[in-house]
Amino acid sequence: MDGVVRRVENPTQVFLLLHGLQERGKRIFRKLLPYLPQNSLVIAPNGPFPLPRVKEGRMSYGHSWYFYDKFEQKYFLNQDLAKFWLRDLLEMENPKKLPLTIIGFSQGGYLAPLVGKEIKETELVIGLSCEFRTTLIHEPLPFPMEAIHGMKDEIVTAKSALSEIEKLKQIDVHVGWNEVEDAAHEINSSIGKAVETLLEKYGKRSL
C-alpha cells in the first residue's frame, strides 16, 4: 500500500484516514494520530491518482481520490474506483473485521460516507471541512455521520456545508454538526480535539 500505517499488537479497532486534494496520507496521519486511541490500527493511504507539482526547483506529488470540475460542475472521474479500491484494501488490512471509523478531510470527507457504505464494519464517519452532499447520499446509511467544520473556512464554507445537511434531513439522513471557531480549511489542534471529543462520545476511546 502506498501511504502510512500504524500497526499495533492486538488492535481493537481500525481508523481509515482520507486526505484532502493534492495531499498525501502522511499529512492527515501526522495531524490526527495524537488524538486517536493507542490500541487502534491506523491506515492513511495515498489516493490512487498522483498529481505532480513543482516547488522550489523540485518535483513532488500530491494525490487525488477523484476528479471534479467545479466550473462545469461535473465529474471527469467519479468516486467509484477509489471507494472500491479502499474497500479491497480494508479487506486485506482488517481480516478480523474489527470496528471501523473513517475520518476524511476536504476531498476525503466527501468520499468517506461512500466508502463506509461499501464496508460493513463501518461504525462511524467523520467529515472534516467538507460537505456531505445530497448528490452523493440518496438514502439513510447504517452508521452515524458527524461533521467538524472550521468557522473561518473560506474554501468550503460552513454555510454551504450546513445547507447540505439540512437537505439530507429531508431523506431522513441526520448529520451531527460540530463547529470549531479558530479553524480555517485545515486540521489544527482544535480540529484534532474535536475529533477526540467525538470518539469519546461514541465510545471509541475505550474499545
Secondary structure, DSSP 8 states (H G I E B T S, - for coil): --EEEE--SS-SEEEEEE--TTB-HHHHHHHHGGGS-TTEEEEEE--SEEEEEEETTEEEEEEES-EEETTTTEEEE-SHHHHHHHHHHHHHH-TT---EEEEEETHHHHHHHHHHHH-TTEEEEEEES----TTT--S--SS-EEEEEETT-SSS-HHHHHHHHHHHHTTT--EEEEEETT--SS--HHHHHHHHHHHHHTTTT--
